[in-house]
C-alpha cells in the first residue's frame, strides 16, 4: 500500500489537478507567471510526515503547491542517477509575493527543523541538509524552442518585460534584476547557514581538470594529485540522496561499497587502485587511480574498431566475470559502460559500487537494456549477470544497447524471445556473424538455467557450431485492429485538461499546440475515425472541449502548420466529415480554412511540415471534398510561391532534399496540385526532380547506408522520406529500385527508432505501396520487440525515449499502428467527387 499516495489523494482543498507526475493544489490566489518558489526535498522514509505537515500549513496559509503524486514518482525524482532538473523536488510551493515567501520559509524552517533531506542543486538551501530550498523562477510554463541547441528552454520575463532563460543550473542563481530574498546576514541568523571551508579539507590535495559526469548522486571528476602528479578519478556522493526505503543504502553507502571492492580487488590488474576517501560538508569523496583507454561511447562511435578487437574485448570481459563468480562475487549492475576499452583488446572494470559478495543481494539499480524484465528484479543473482553479459556483448558488437521491452504475457511473447528474434535479424543484416549469434544465445540461455554457477564459455572457442534461427518458427499472433480499438475507446472517454490535452506527450509535444496531428488531438482523431467507426458524437464532444480550452491558451509556435498546428487539425476534421457527413464538422472546417487563409501571408516557412506548402496541401484536401471557389482561387494564387521556392533552394545536405523540410515535400505538394486541378504546368520539374532523387538513392546504395546518422534513415529528414516520395509520385517507374532501397535500409534497423516521423515506422509506411511482404514481416517483428503492455494493459510501443511511450501519431504509438495496419501515407491526396 502506498501510504504517501493515500495521504495525497485524501487531502481535499478547493481545487485539484494531476498528471503523470504531479498533483496540483489550487488553494490560493491565481498563480503568478513567476516569482520566488519554494522546494521541499525529503528522504523516502520521511515523505509521508513531511507532506502531512507542509500541506496542513499551506492550507492554513492558502498557498498553491504541487507534490509528487506517489512513492513511485518520488523514488524516480530522488534517484541517485536522476540527471534532470526535477531531482529531489518533492513539493513545490508558489507564494503570492516576496513577503509571503519569506514568511512561509521561516515557518517551514521551524516546522521541519528535525528533518534532514537531500540538496536541490539549482536552489538556495536553508541550511546544511535542510529540506527547504528556494529560487527565483517561472510558476507557469513559458517555453521556446532553441533550434541551435535542439531543446526546449524555459523562460521568464526580465525587468524590462523581455523573455530570458529561466536558468536551472547545478548552482543557485538569482537574476541580476531581482533582489535576493534573504541577505547573507539573515541567512546566518535564521538558518545557521555557515559551511565548512574547503581549505582545511583533502580536496586541496588535488587539482581538478574536468567534470566527467553530473548526476543527483554527485559529480565525477578527473583530477591530478598535486604532490605526485598522479592522474586520479574523484567520485562524489551527496548526503541523504537515495530512493530506497532502506536508510542503510543511500548514495554514500553505494560509493563506500565501491571503496570496499577496490580494496578487496587490490591484487587484480583489471580494476583501479584505491587512493583516498574523505568527507566535506557531509559529502563523501572517493579517490581512485585513473585508467587510460576509451569508454563505451567512444568505441561505439569509432569506425576503426575491428570485429577481432571487439571480440577480444568480450573475451576479456568473460575472463573477468568468470574469475569474480568463482570468488563468490556478483556484478549486479553490469553494462558496457562498466569497462574501459584499450587499444590492445584489454578491458578494465570500473564503477564497482554495486558489486556484491552476498548470495542474493537486493537489486537497487536496473540499467535499461541489461536485464530480463520478465524475471524478479528485486533480488540480484548470477543468472542476471549471464543475461547482462549477453546484452553487453551485443552492444559492443553492434555499437549500442538493444532497446528490447518486457515480454507480453497476454500473447505469450517473452522478453527472451524478443532478444532472440532481434539477434536473428541482426545476423540477416550482417550486424552479427552466425557464430557470434550462437555464442550470445548460449550465454543468454545460461540465464534461464537453475544452476547456481556455470563457467561462461569463451567467444573465441570452437566456431563450427551455429544455433538455428528462430525467425521461421515464431508463433505469436496479434490482432492489431482489436488493440487499437481498445486504446481509441479509452481516449474518447477521457476528459480534457487545462492544457487542451487528453493524453501526455513528449516535452516537445507539449510545447506545441494540443490540436496538432503530430503530437495531439488531430492525430487521435485520425486514428479514432479510421478504426473506431460510429462514434461521431463522442468525437464531436471531444473536439468541442478541446476547442474551448484552446481558445484560452496563448499562441503556439508553428500553430498554423501541417504537423504542429491548425492545418493538420483541419485535415483530421475533413476525414471525419467524409465518414460522418455531420454538418457540424463542416462548420469547424470552414472556420479553420478562413483563419488559415487570413494568416497565410504571415507565415515565414515554406516547407511541408512547418510552412506554407503544408498549409496549401490541407486547403487542397478541403477543396477535394468541398466545393469552394474562394479556396480554389486562393490555392492557385499561392502555389507559384511554392514552385519558386522549390526551384531556387540550394541543396547542401540530405535534410534539404527531404520530405518534411526540403525539396521532396515541396515537390509532393506541387504534384498534388497537378492532380487535383489537372494542371501539368509543374510536371516536367517534378519528373526531373524524381529522376534526381532516384539517382541519389542509387548512389547511396553503392556506398551503403551504414555510416549515416539516425535521422538520415527517417521520413522527415532522410531516406525513408525520399523512398516515400517516389512511391507517391512515380512508384511504377521506380518499383525495383524502391524495393532494393527498402531492403538495404532495413539492414540499419538497429540504428533506427520506432516512430512514424523518425523511426522504423517511416520505412514501414513505404511498404504500403511496394507490398514488400517479407520486409513488412521483419519490421513488424522488430517493432513488437519494442512494444509492451502499459498500466492499462494496452499494447504500446517505445517512443523517442525507449523507456517511455506516448500515443502521439508522429513520435508515438498511433503512427506505428497506422503503418502496421498497412494504411497509406497520412497526407495522401486524391481527386474526389465534391459535396
N, C-alpha and C positions, 0 to 999 in steps of 0.2 A: 504494500500500500504506500502511495506517495503522500506522506503527511503534509509536505510543503504545498503540493497541488491542492489538497483538500482545504488547506487554510486560505489559499489564494482564491479558490472558487467560492468559498463561503463568505468571503469579505464582500459586503454589498454596499458600495457607495451609490451615488445617484446615477452615474453613467459608467459603462464599461465596454471595452472593445478588446479583441485579442486577435493575434495572428499566429504563425507557426512558432514564434519565439517569445513574444511579449504579451502581457496583459496590461492594458492601459486603464487608468482610473482618472476620470474627469470629475473632480470634486471641488475644483476651484474656479477661478475666472478663466476666460477664454485664453488659450495658450498663445503666448507671445511668439514672435518669429525667432528671437534669440535672447540670450542673457546668461547670467551665471546659473549653471546647472550643478546639481549635487549628485554624486555617485556613491552608492554604498556597496562595498565588497563584503564577502563572507566566506568563511570556510564552510564546507558542506555540512558539517555537524552542527553549525550554529545558525544555519539559514532559516529554519523554522522560527526560532525565538526572535531573531533579528527582524524578520518580516512582521511578526506579530507586534513587536514594539514600535517599529517605524511606521507601519500602516495606521496604527492607532493614533500616533502623534499627527500624522499627515491628515487624517480625517478630522481631528480636532482643529488643525490649522487651516483646513480647507485648501490643500495644495495638491495640484495634479502630479501624478507619478506613473511610472511603469515598472514592471517586475518580470524577471524570467519566469515563464509560465509553469515550470515544474522542475523536479530534481534532475531529470534527464537533460533538459536545456541548460541548467546551471552547471552540470558536470561538463558539458561542452564548452561553456563560457570559461570555466575555471581550469580547463585542461592545461597542463604544463606546455603542451605543444600548440596551443592556440596562438596564432601569429596575426590575429586581426585586431581591429580597434575595439572589439567587444570584450576583450579579455578582462575577466574579474568584475565586470559591471553587472551586479545582481539587481540593484534598484537604481533607477534614475528619477530624480526629483526636479520639478520645474517651478521654482519660486516666481512670484509675480514681479519682484523688483530686487534691487541690491539689499535694501533694508530687510526684506523678508528672508533673503538668502543668508544674511549674517545671523539673523535671529534663529533660523532653523539649524544652522550649522552649530551654533553654541548649544542649543538644546539637544541636538543629536550627539554632540560630543559628551555631554553628561549622561545621556541615555545609554550610550554604547561604550562607555569607558572601560568596561570589564572584558571587552571582546578584542581579539586580535585577528587580523584579516590580511589577505594579500594586497599588494600595492597595484594601483591602476597607473600605468606609466605615463599616460597623457595628462594626468591631473596633478593638482597640488594635494598632498596628503596631510591630514591634520596633525599627525604625529607619527612617529615610527610605529608601524604595524596597526595604525588606526583603520577602522572600516570606512571612515568618512573621507571623501575626496571632493574636489570641486574644480571646475574650469569654466571659462567663458566660451560659449559656442552656440550652435543652432538648436532651437527647440523644434522647429518644423523643417522638414526636408526641403532644401533648395539645392539643386544639383545641376552641374553642367557636365557635358562630355568633352574631355580633352582628347582630341584626335591624335596629337603628337604622342601622348603617354598611353593612349588607348585605354582610358579608365575614367570612371565617374569621379568627379571631385565635388565634395560638399562645400557649400558657400554660405557666407554671412555678409551683412552689409557693414561697410566701414562708416566712419562719422560723416562722410560726405554722401552716403547713400549708394556708393558703388559696391558691386558684388566682388568679394575677395575670398580666397580659400579659407575654409574653417580648418585650421591646422590641427591634425590629430596625430602628433608625433610620439616619440618614445621619451620625451621630456616635457614638463609642463610649459605652456606658452600662453601669454596674455597679449592680445593685440595692442599695438602702441597707442591707440586712441581710447583704450579702456582703463579706467582707474582700478588698481588692484583692490580686491575685496577686503583684504586684511594687510596691514603694514607688517614689516618684519618684527617690529616690537610687539604688535598684537598677537602674532603667531606664537612668539615665545611666551607671552603672558597667558594666552588662552589654552595653548595646545602643547606646551613643552616641546617645541619643535627642534631642539638642538640635536645635531647629528655628530657622529664620531668622525674625526678628521682622518683623511687617508694618509696623512704624513707620518703617522705612527704605525701604519699597517704594512704588511708584507707586499702589498701592491707596489710600494715604492721600489721593490727589488726588480721590477720588470718594466721594460719599455714596450708599450703597446703599439702594434703595427696596423692592425685592421680588425674589424668585426666580421667574422665568418658567418654568423647566424644569429638571428634575433627571434626569440620565442617568449611566451609568457614565463616559462621556467627561468630564463635568464639568457644572457648572451654567451656566445663562444668567441674567444679572441685568439688571434695569432700574435705572439709576443716574443721578446728576447730577454733572457735572464742577463741583467746588466753586468754582473761580476764575471760571468763565464762566456757571455755572448752565445749561449746555447738557445737555439730556437725551441719554443715551447707552445703548447696549446693551453689556454686557461678557460675552464668552464665555470659558469656561474649558476647557482641555484638560489632563487629568492625565497624568503621565509613565507610560510603558510600558503604557498602555491600548491594546489593539488585538487584532483577531482574524485578522490577516493573517500568513502565514508570511514575508512580506517585512518585515524590520525597518525598511525605509526609509519605510513608510507606517503610522504609528501615529496616534493621536488628535491629537497635536501637529502632525504633518505635514499632517493634514487641515485643521486650523484655520489653519496657515500658508498653505495653498493659498488659503483664503478671503481672507487678508490680501493676497496677491498679486493676486487677482481684483479686490478693492476698489480697489487702486492702479491696475490696468490699466483699470478702468472709471470712473476719476475724472471723465471728461467726460460720463458718461451720467446722465440725470436720473432714472432708474428704479432706482438702487441707493443704498445708504447710502454715507457717506463714511468713509474710514479716519481714526481719531483717534490711536490709540497702540497699542503692544503691549509686553509685558514678561513677565519670569519671576518667580516666587516659589516657593521650595521645590521647584523642578522643574516646577511648574505653569505653563503658558503662558496668558496672558490677551490677548485681542484686544478692543480698544475701537473701536466704530463709532457713528456718529450714529443716533439712534432715528428711525424713520419712523412718523409718525402714521397711523392707519387701523385697520381691523378685520382680524383673522386669519380663516382659512377657517371655523373652527368657529363664530365669531361671526356670519358672514354666513349660514352654513348654518342656524343656529337662528333667524334673524330672518325673520319672515313678510313684512316690509315691503320686501324687496329685489325689485324688479320684474324681469320677464323681460328688458326692454330693458336694465336696468342689468347684469344677468348677462351678456348678450350683449356689452355694452361691455367688461366685464372680459375676456372671452375674446378680443375684438378686439385689445385692448391687449397681452395675453399673446402672441398671434400676432405682433404687430409686434416685440416684444422678441426672440422666438425667431428670427424671420427675420433680424433685424439681427445677432444673435450668430452664427448659422450663416454668414452672409455674411462675417463677420470670422474664421471658422475655429474657433469655439468649439462644444463640445458641452455641453449642460446635464447630461447623465449621470444625475442623480437629480432628475428633475422630478416635482413633485407639487403639489396645490392648496395645501399648507401652505408652499410656497416663495414665496408672494406676500402682500403687504399690500394690502388692498382699500379704496379710498377712495370717499366718497360720490358723487364726480363721475364714477365709472366708470373712473378711472385705477387702475393697479396698480404696485406696486414689487416688485422681485425681491430676495429675502433668502435667507440660507443658501447661500452660494456655494462651500462647501467642496469640492464635487465637480465643479465646472465645470472643463473641461479644453480646452486648445488642441492636444492631441495628436490624431493621426488615428485611432488605435484604442486608447484608454487602457484599462487594466484596470478592470473594474467591481468596486468594493468595497462597494457599497450596493445593496440590492434592496428598494425600498419596496413593500410589498404593494399590489396592485391597479393598479400603474403600469407593469407590464412584461408583454410577451407571453411567458408561461412556456414556450412551445414552442420558443423561439429560444435561441441560445447567449448566456447571460447573463454569461459570464466576461469578455467584451470589450464595451465600450460603442461604439455607433455612432449615426449620425444617424437611422437608421430607428427605433431605440428612442426617440429624442426625439419622433418623429412619433406613435408609439403612445402614449407618455405624455401628449402634448398632447391626443389624443382622449379619454383617460381623465380628464384634468384638466377638460376641457370638460363631460363628463358629470357629474362630481362637482359642479361649480359650478351646473349647471342643475337637478340633482335634489336637491342638498343633502348628498350623501355619496358615498363611493367605492364602485364596483361590487365586490361580493365574488365575482368570477368566478375559477374554479380553472383549473389547467392542462388541456390537452387530453387526450383519451382516444384514444391511437393504436390501441388494440385494436379500437375500434368506429368509428374514423375521424371523430371529432368534435373539431375543433381548438379551441384557446383563442380564436382569432379568430372562429370560427363561434359560439362561446358568447356572445361580446360582441355580435355582430350580432343574435343572437336576443333578447338582453335589450333591445337598443336598439329592436327592432321591437315588443316587448311594452310598452316604455315609451311608445311612440307611441300604442298602443291604449289605454293607461291615462292618456293626456293628460299624462304627465310630460315628454315631449319633443314638439315640433312636427315635422311631416314634414320641413320644411326643415332644422331643427337636426339631425335624424337623418341626413339625406343629407350634410350638411357633415361631421359626425363620421365617417361611413363613408368619405368621401373621404380625410380625414386618416389614418384607420386603414389604409386601403388603401395610402397612401404608404409606410407602414412595411414593406410587402411588396415594394416596388419595389427594384430593384438600383441605381437612380440614386444617386450619391453626394451630390447636393444638389438640392433642389427648393424652389421658393418656395411656402410654405403659403398657400392662398387665404384671403381674409378671410371671416369668418362673415356679415357684413352685405352681401356682394355678391349677385349675381343669385339671387333666391329662387324662380324659376319652375320649376327642375328638382328633382325628388324621385326618389331611387333606390327601386326596388321593395323590398317586404318580403321577407324570406327565410323567413317562418313557414310559408308554404304549400308550400314545396319542400324542406324539410329531409328528409333521407333516412336518418338514423341509426335504428337499431333495437336495443333492449336486451331481453335475456331476464333480467328481474329475478329470476325464480324460480331460475334457474341461479346467478345471482350470490350470492343469499342462502344457497343450499345450500353453496357453497364456503366462505363465512365461518363458517357454523354447524358445518360439519365440522371446521374448524380449531379452533374453540373447544372442541369435545368432546374433542379430543386434547391439550389444554393441561393443565399441572399447576397446582395451586392454590398461591399464595404464602402467606407467613406472615400476611398481612392478609385472607386468605379470598377473594382475587380471582384471576381468570384473564385479565383484561384491564385496562388502565389506564382510569381515569375522570377526570372533571374534578376540580379541587381540592375543590369542594363534594361531588361524588360520592364521593370517598374519605374524606370526613369522616363520612358516614352509613354505615349497615350495608351490608356487601357482599352481603347477601341481597336487597336492595331491588329492586323492579320498575323503578324509575326509573333507577337507576344501578348495578345489579349483577346477581347471579345469576338472580333471578326473571325479569327482562326477557330474559335469554339463554334461559332455559328455555322461555318462551312462544314465542320465535322458533324454537328447535330443534324443539319439539314440533309446531308448526304446519307447518313447511316441510321437516322432515327426519325423516320417519317411520322407524320400525323401529330406533331406537337407544335403546331403553328402558334397557338395561343400562349403556350409556355415560353416559346422563343420571343414572342412579341412582348410579353410581360418582362422578360429579362432585358430586352432592348430598351424598353421604357424606363426601367430602373437605372440602367447604366447611363442613358442619356440625361436623366435628371441630375445624377451626380456629376457627370462630365461637364455639364453646363456651369457648374460652380467651381470647377478646377481652373487653375492658371494654365496659360498656353504651354504646349509641349514642343520640344524640338521635332522638326520634320512632321508636324501634325497634319499636313495635307498629303503626305507621301503614300505610295502604294504599300510598302512594307510596314511602315510605322504609324500610319495615320488614317485620315478620312477616306482616301482613295481605296485602300484595302477594305475598309468598313463598307463603303459603297458596293464593292464587288460582292461581299458576303450577303448584303441585303438584296442585291439583284438576283443572286442564285436562290435566295429564299422566296422571293416574289415569283420566280419562274415555276417553283414547285407548288406554291400555295395559291397564287393569284389573289391574295388578300390585298385590297387596295391600300391598307394602312402601310404596307411595306413600300408601295409605290410612292406614297406621300413622304416617307422617310427618305427615299432615294432622291426625290425631286428637290428636297431641301438641301441635301449634301451636294448635288450637282450644281445648284445655283451658287452655293458657297464656294465650291472649288473653282468655278469659272470667274467669280468675282475676285478671288485672291490669287489667281494663276500668275498674273504679271509680277507678283512679289516674290515668286519662287526663285531661289538663286541656283539650285542644282538643276541639271538637265537629265541626269541618269535615270535608269529604270527603277531602282529601288527607292531613291530618296527624292527624285525631282520630277520635272515636267513630263518626261516620257512616260513614267508610270501613271501620272495623273491623266494624261491623254488616253492611255490604254484603258483605264477604268471608265472614262467617258465613252470610249468605243464600246465597252461591254454594255453600258447603259443604252447606247444607240442601237446595239444589235438586238435589243429586246423591246425598247420603247421608241415609238415614232416621235421624234422631237427635232424639228428643223433647226431650231436655235442651237442645239447641241452639235448637230452635224456641221453647221456653219462654223461654230467655234473650233471644232477639231480641224476642219480644213484650213482655217486661217492660221492655225498654230503648228501644224505638222511640219511646215518647211523649216522652222527653227530646229526641230529635232534632226532633220536631214542635214542642215548646215553644221550642227554640232558633230554629227556622225562623220561628215566629210572632212572636218578640219581638226579633229582630235589627233594629236601626235601620240603614237603608242610606243612606250618605252619598257613596259613590263607586262606580265601576264594579266594582272588585275585590270589593266586598261583595255585589254581585249574582252574582258569578262562580261558576264550577264548582268550582275547587279549594278556595277558601277562603270562599265566600259562599253565598247562599241557593239558587242554582241546583243546587249539588251536594247540598245537603240535600233539596231538592225531588225530585231524581232518586232518592235513596235511599228517600224516602217512597213514590215511585211504584213502585219495585221491590218494596217491601214489599207494596203493594196487589196487585200482580200475582202475586207468589209465594204469598201467603196468601189471595188472593181476598177481600180486605177493603177495602171502599170508604170507610172512615172518613176518609181524608185527601183523597179525590178532589176535593171542592169547593175546598179550599185550593190543591191542585195546579193545578186548572183556572184558578182566579183568578190565580195567580202566572204561569202560562203566558201568559195574555192580557196581563198586565202586562209580561212580557219582550218579547212581540211588539210592544207599544207602544213600549218602549224602543228596539227596533231600528228601528221606523218613524220615530221622531223623529230618530234618528241618520242615517238615510237622507236626511232632509230637510236636515240641516246638513252632512252629508258626513263621511267617515272620515279626511280628510286632515290634521287637526290633532291627532291623538292620539299618545300615546307608543307605543313598540314593543310593550310588554306588553299594551296595550289592544286589540291585534288577536289575542291569543293564546287558547289553550284555558284555561289556568289562571286568568287574571285578566281576560280580555277578551271581545270579541265572537265569536270562533270558539267559545268555550265556550258562550255563550248560544245561538248557532245550533245547536250540537250538542245542547244541552239540548232545544230544541224538536223537533229531528229524532228524539230518543229518546222524547219524551213525547207530542207532538202533530204528527207530521210531516204527515199528510194535511190537517189543518186549515190549516197554515201553509206548504204546499209552495211556492206562488208567492212569498210573502214571503221564504222561505228562499233560493230561487234568486236573487232580486234582491239580497239582502244578500250572498250569496256573491260575485256578480259585482262589486258595488261594493267589497267588502272587498279583493278581489284587486287592485284598482287601486292598493292600497298595498303591493304585494309588494316594492317596492324598500326599504320601511321595515321589512320583516319578516325574521326569521332563517329558519332551516331546520327547526327541531326540532318534535317531536310536542307538546311541552308549551308551547313559547314561539314557534314559528315557523309557516312555511307548511304544514308537515305537520298542524298544528292545523286549518287550513281544509280541507286535502285530506281529512281524516278525515270531515268533514261531507258530502262529495260521495259517500261510500259509501252515503248514504241518499237524497239527492236525485237521484243519477245525472245530474248536470250534466256531460255528456261533454266538451263544448267546453272548459269551465273545467278539468276534470281534465287534459286535454292541455296546457293552458297552464301549470298548476302543475308538472307533471312536467318540462316544458322548463326552467322556472326552477330547479328542484331539480337537474337534470342540469348546468346551468351552474355549479353549486356542488358538483359531485362531482369525484372524481379517483381515480386508481389509487394505492393505498398501496404500501409497500415489498414487500408480498406479492402485489401485482397484484390486490388486491380492490377492487371499486368501492365507495368510501366517500363520505360526504357531510360537508361542513363542519359543525362542531358550534357551540357557543355562541361560541367563538373561531374566526373564519374560517380561521386558519392551522393549525388542529388538527382532528382527528377522533377520536371515541370511538365505541364500539359501543353505548353506553347507549341503552335504549329511550326514555327521556324526553327526553334532550337530545342524542342522537347518531344514528348511522346506522340502528339497528334500528327505531326508531319511524318513520323516514322510509320504509323498505322496507315496513313494515306498511301504511301508507296508500297507497303506490304500488301495492301488490298488492291494493288495494280491500277490505281486511279491515274489519269493523265495529269499533265502539268496543271497546277492550280490556276495559272493565268492563261490557260488555253482560250482561244477566241475564234469562234466560227460564226459565219453569217447565219442568222436565224430569221424566221418569219416574225415580223414585229406585231406587237399588240395594238 
